[in-house]
Amino acid sequence: MSTHAAAEGSRTSNTKPLSVTLGLALGALGVVYGDIGTSPLYALKESLQHLARQADGTFRPLQPFEVLGTLSLVFWAMTLVVSAKYLLLITQASNRGEGGIFALLSLVPRSLATKKAKLHRTAALLAMLGAGLLFGDAIITPSISVLSAMEGLTVGDPSRAKYVLPFTIVILFILFAVQQFGTGKLGGVLGPVMVVWFAVLAVLGVMGLSHEPGVLVAINPWYALTMFWHEPVEAFLLLGSVVLVITGGEALYADMGHFGIGPIRLGWYTYVAPALALNYFGQGALVLASPEAAGNPFFALVPSVLQIPMVALATVATVIASQAMISGMFSLTQQAIRLGYLPRLQIVHTSDEHAGQIYVPSVNWLMLIGCLLTVAIFETSTGLAGAYGIAVTAQMAITTVLFAIVARRLWRWKRRLLLPLIGAVLVIDILFLSSNLVKIVSGGWFTLLIALVVFVVLSTWVQGTYLLGRRIAEESTSIHEFLGQMWAMDIPRVPGTAVFLTKDYNTPHTLAFFVEHAHVLHERVVLLSIQPVHAPVVSANRSVHVEWLPDGLWKVTARCGFMETPNIPKILERAREQGFDYDPKTTTFFSRSMEVVPTGPSKMPRWQKLLYAALTRNAADATRSFSLPPERVVDFGSQIAL
């Protein structure tokens, strides 16, 4: 097995002093573990109620072996999926320290030759489907988390049930409304609050264990196996609820770039995992001692005088968990745009010091609408549990398959080692996924619908952009042919610099259009290409390449990573180091607003052409996307038939 990935994934943490690593681990508590850290609010409750629910909707008392078997499944799900799969295996696939499904996909092209292009397309389709599932997960996470916290109001006083939905809607609206102000100030308190949260989880767990300390025997996997032996069908279906304890596992991988894998592992193994395990076992012990506690075992652990303060703390914790998922979706959107899977969207940088702190208005409000619809449709955390599980499990399986492709094609892992390892992981993923498929009718359809919509948008944009690019290339002429026409026409030159965006050495349509109508050209013309790179960032000394062309033309190529936002004025500033004299006051930027009409000969269904045309109309303009000075921009409109 190659150690390349492991070394790359952990290099950041290995070079940091202990104080820095501890600080990063503290920050990771507030971001990385928010989702999985709030699972005790609903995960064991849903699992136990699944076993106890009868055909008429009532609940029967649970047998001790069922409670112990459920706890054993919970413990080993956390151990095998989070502690082993994600933290020890999947996190090895880092792209210069960055993780997540698009970072994993960005590793795939390096590993495939041209003859394997079909495999690369399959990997890209899987990644797009995974991104759709992650978007569904990001909508359900705030909904189920806040709902679960608000449902704590009803413990001890069922009359408060009427406040659950209104309070949930208000909290969700406030949560998304404040995103535009950035999370920088909030970030400083996220870690300490979650330190308190996990400490409270551990204390409540110890209090619960005092009722029935013998419940700790469920650490033995024999209890899980015994449950499968006695009730194989029920135990299999139970996995569909048990999976709720590992929601957020993908966040461990996606947020690697923010904190480094070392601090993330440190926080999990020394603090988060023990606190979660204690709380789950404490809930189980209380249910064994008092079977009626199965209705909401988490809040049943809390003394009655502390119920309201606990609801308040749980609400804060769920908001933090939701904030982490929202921020993750902003980062995922930025990656998708840079890799060409989405049109340009407005991205607002909310911090001058941290490039990763961004705000994507369109995604933010789409998520709010999705969350409000989710709460209105399902109304309770129990109703949402079915929709939640299928997103998590399908995403887990996709990540495993993409990891296997990278491990085999890029790292050249031996088949005799890779197949048993990936096979064992896939068996677990498929068990969880198949147990959730039965929930499609009861809620899983909602997640699949969201994933399908996102997948259609991503795939339509990729296909449409490819076809449109090929159409434009067919109509374009080389820059040398254009220069020959200029010399023949004796086009006069005027003072200043003109910048035109292009993808290659062909003549930009904007340049040809300008000369055709203005009958002049600037003394200096810059053909600027922005090349997406399958890496998070590109070092400054390798990001810009300047090439001199005849007759006052310059070709500037800027390489940009998928975690970066291109800034054209800064790119031209860097070009000075290679001999290009950039003067912002005499430079004019030319952009093209292209309207796509679905009447061309391209082999694409009309509905997809209409969708692609709508996406292009709603894409952010070049001025915002590339940080161009508005007073120095000239925009041309044109139509092209797809």
Summary of the structure (lengths in Angstrom):
residues: 642
radius of gyration: 27.3
end to end distance: 47.4
largest distance: 94.2
contacts: 2279
relative contact order: 0.13
helix: 70%
strand: 10%
